[in-house]
Structure formats: C-alpha cells, structure tokens
Amino acid sequence: MLSLSILVKEVCRILKRKLLDEVREIMRLRHYSIHTECAYCDWIKRYVKYHGMTSRNDLEGGEAKIEAFLTHFAVNTHVALSTQNQAVNALGFLYKQVLKQITIGSGKGGKDRMTTFPASMVPLLENHLWRV
C-alpha cells in the first residue's frame, strides 16, 4: 500500500504537468492521428503566445480570448476557411476535453451549426422575420 507522502507527491506531479503534454496524452488516449496532434498543439501554442499566457489561470475567460484570437487570425492572415476551422477545433478541444471549461460548437451536424451575420444585416433580418 502506498504511503500518504508518496500519494501526495504523485498527485502534485500530475497537477504540474505541462499543458501540451496533457493535450498530447488525451489525444493519444482518444486515438487521434499524430498529424492532428501536431496541428492542434501548434494552434494551442499560437493561442497561448498571442495572449502572452504564462499559467493555467490565464486560460480563464476562454470564450472572449478565443474570439479575439480567431478574429485577429482571420482578419490579418487571410487564410482558407478550412485552416480557420482547424484553429477553432484545436481550441475547442483544449477547452472542452482538456480543461473541461466551455463548449464550442464544432460546426458539424445540424444542432451545432451556427450562422453569424454582420451587425449591419441584423436589423434587416429582424424586420424580415417579423413580417413573416
């Protein structure tokens, strides 16, 4: 039987794991492709670097930070939609599967699909819906 001090040391070791090591471990347990693992880890690194995060506490308030990162990425880099979707999926995996904080719709399937309209179109759409 393990002594209490050994058990406490083991728990501390698990809690001090690096974020990307934890991401890799969960991805491997779920049998993700090694290429997907590398891509997701790269997106998570970019996200952490963009916000200048230094601890797990900096990951709090994820929805606003994710939106800011993705908006900056989409506007300034002019990449394909599939690349943007990969970034969304990587950050969604981080927050949903690893940190268990928030859920981000993956955009796959009828229930998860959302359409975002520009602010200038919202009044027009509301007027149309009220007439229907």
MODELLER restraints for C-alpha pairs under 7 A, 6 or more apart:
rsr = mdl.restraints
at = mdl.atoms
rsr.add(forms.Gaussian(group=physical.xy_distance, feature=features.Distance(at['CA:20:A'], at['CA:41:A']), mean=6.47, stdev=0.5))
rsr.add(forms.Gaussian(group=physical.xy_distance, feature=features.Distance(at['CA:23:A'], at['CA:98:A']), mean=6.29, stdev=0.5))
rsr.add(forms.Gaussian(group=physical.xy_distance, feature=features.Distance(at['CA:24:A'], at['CA:37:A']), mean=6.46, stdev=0.5))
rsr.add(forms.Gaussian(group=physical.xy_distance, feature=features.Distance(at['CA:27:A'], at['CA:37:A']), mean=6.59, stdev=0.5))
rsr.add(forms.Gaussian(group=physical.xy_distance, feature=features.Distance(at['CA:40:A'], at['CA:90:A']), mean=4.76, stdev=0.5))
rsr.add(forms.Gaussian(group=physical.xy_distance, feature=features.Distance(at['CA:43:A'], at['CA:87:A']), mean=5.89, stdev=0.5))
rsr.add(forms.Gaussian(group=physical.xy_distance, feature=features.Distance(at['CA:43:A'], at['CA:90:A']), mean=6.39, stdev=0.5))
rsr.add(forms.Gaussian(group=physical.xy_distance, feature=features.Distance(at['CA:44:A'], at['CA:90:A']), mean=6.82, stdev=0.5))
rsr.add(forms.Gaussian(group=physical.xy_distance, feature=features.Distance(at['CA:44:A'], at['CA:91:A']), mean=6.48, stdev=0.5))
rsr.add(forms.Gaussian(group=physical.xy_distance, feature=features.Distance(at['CA:47:A'], at['CA:69:A']), mean=6.71, stdev=0.5))
rsr.add(forms.Gaussian(group=physical.xy_distance, feature=features.Distance(at['CA:74:A'], at['CA:84:A']), mean=6.96, stdev=0.5))
rsr.add(forms.Gaussian(group=physical.xy_distance, feature=features.Distance(at['CA:89:A'], at['CA:106:A']), mean=6.38, stdev=0.5))
rsr.add(forms.Gaussian(group=physical.xy_distance, feature=features.Distance(at['CA:92:A'], at['CA:103:A']), mean=6.79, stdev=0.5))
rsr.add(forms.Gaussian(group=physical.xy_distance, feature=features.Distance(at['CA:92:A'], at['CA:104:A']), mean=5.37, stdev=0.5))
rsr.add(forms.Gaussian(group=physical.xy_distance, feature=features.Distance(at['CA:95:A'], at['CA:101:A']), mean=5.46, stdev=0.5))
rsr.add(forms.Gaussian(group=physical.xy_distance, feature=features.Distance(at['CA:95:A'], at['CA:102:A']), mean=5.75, stdev=0.5))
rsr.add(forms.Gaussian(group=physical.xy_distance, feature=features.Distance(at['CA:96:A'], at['CA:102:A']), mean=5.58, stdev=0.5))
rsr.add(forms.Gaussian(group=physical.xy_distance, feature=features.Distance(at['CA:96:A'], at['CA:103:A']), mean=5.43, stdev=0.5))
rsr.add(forms.Gaussian(group=physical.xy_distance, feature=features.Distance(at['CA:105:A'], at['CA:112:A']), mean=5.16, stdev=0.5))
rsr.add(forms.Gaussian(group=physical.xy_distance, feature=features.Distance(at['CA:105:A'], at['CA:113:A']), mean=7.00, stdev=0.5))
rsr.add(forms.Gaussian(group=physical.xy_distance, feature=features.Distance(at['CA:106:A'], at['CA:112:A']), mean=6.33, stdev=0.5))
rsr.add(forms.Gaussian(group=physical.xy_distance, feature=features.Distance(at['CA:107:A'], at['CA:113:A']), mean=4.51, stdev=0.5))
rsr.add(forms.Gaussian(group=physical.xy_distance, feature=features.Distance(at['CA:107:A'], at['CA:114:A']), mean=6.85, stdev=0.5))
